[in-house]
Amino acid sequence: MIARQVTEAAPTLASVGSAAPRKLAKLIERCLAKNPNDRPASAQLLSEQLLIAGEQRRELPVPLRAFVKRNGRM
């Protein structure tokens, strides 16, 4: 187990069935990178990237978009 911790990358959030937003999942993966150069350089940078990752497009789910498009209104 210890050898795997040191040598293998952590599984991606998507591979374990997480529904985390894609940008946030990628940022978490970067934080878990084995190579320190692949991780955010500072807490300030991580904070900024978390804010960006937390911004989600305000978009209707596909079934609702289809309903609105078909019926012309909500």
C-alpha positions as CSV (number, residue, x, y, z in Angstrom):
1,M,0.0,0.0,0.0
2,I,2.8,2.4,0.9
3,A,4.6,1.7,-2.4
4,R,1.4,2.4,-4.3
5,Q,1.0,5.7,-2.5
6,V,4.5,6.8,-3.5
7,T,4.5,5.5,-7.1
8,E,0.9,5.5,-8.4
9,A,-1.3,8.5,-9.2
10,A,-4.5,8.8,-7.2
11,P,-7.6,7.7,-9.1
12,T,-9.5,10.5,-10.8
13,L,-12.8,11.6,-9.3
14,A,-14.6,10.6,-12.4
15,S,-13.3,7.1,-12.2
16,V,-14.7,6.7,-8.7
17,G,-18.1,7.9,-9.7
18,S,-18.0,11.4,-8.3
19,A,-20.3,14.0,-9.7
20,A,-17.9,16.9,-8.9
21,P,-17.8,19.7,-11.5
22,R,-15.1,19.0,-14.1
23,K,-13.0,22.1,-13.3
24,L,-13.0,21.3,-9.5
25,A,-12.1,17.6,-10.2
26,K,-9.2,18.6,-12.3
27,L,-7.9,21.0,-9.6
28,I,-8.2,18.3,-7.0
29,E,-6.2,16.0,-9.3
30,R,-3.5,18.7,-9.6
31,C,-3.4,19.0,-5.8
32,L,-2.7,15.2,-5.6
33,A,0.0,15.2,-8.2
34,K,3.1,13.3,-7.3
35,N,5.4,15.9,-8.8
36,P,5.4,19.1,-6.7
37,N,5.8,21.2,-9.9
38,D,2.4,19.9,-11.1
39,R,0.6,21.2,-8.0
40,P,-0.5,24.8,-7.4
41,A,2.5,26.8,-6.4
42,S,0.9,28.5,-3.4
43,A,-2.2,28.7,-1.2
44,Q,-3.0,32.0,-2.9
45,L,-2.9,30.5,-6.3
46,L,-5.0,27.5,-5.1
47,S,-7.5,29.9,-3.7
48,E,-7.8,31.7,-7.0
49,Q,-8.2,28.5,-8.9
50,L,-10.8,27.3,-6.5
51,L,-12.9,30.4,-7.1
52,I,-12.6,29.9,-10.8
53,A,-13.5,26.2,-10.5
54,G,-16.5,27.1,-8.4
55,E,-18.0,29.3,-11.0
56,Q,-20.5,27.2,-12.8
57,R,-22.3,28.2,-15.9
58,R,-25.9,28.8,-15.2
59,E,-27.4,26.5,-17.7
60,L,-30.5,24.4,-17.7
61,P,-30.2,20.7,-17.7
62,V,-30.7,19.2,-21.2
63,P,-34.2,17.8,-20.6
64,L,-35.4,21.3,-19.4
65,R,-33.7,23.0,-22.3
66,A,-35.5,20.7,-24.7
67,F,-38.8,21.3,-22.9
68,V,-38.4,25.1,-23.0
69,K,-37.3,25.0,-26.6
70,R,-40.3,22.8,-27.6
71,N,-42.9,24.8,-25.7
72,G,-41.4,28.3,-26.0
73,R,-41.6,29.0,-22.3
74,M,-41.0,27.6,-18.8
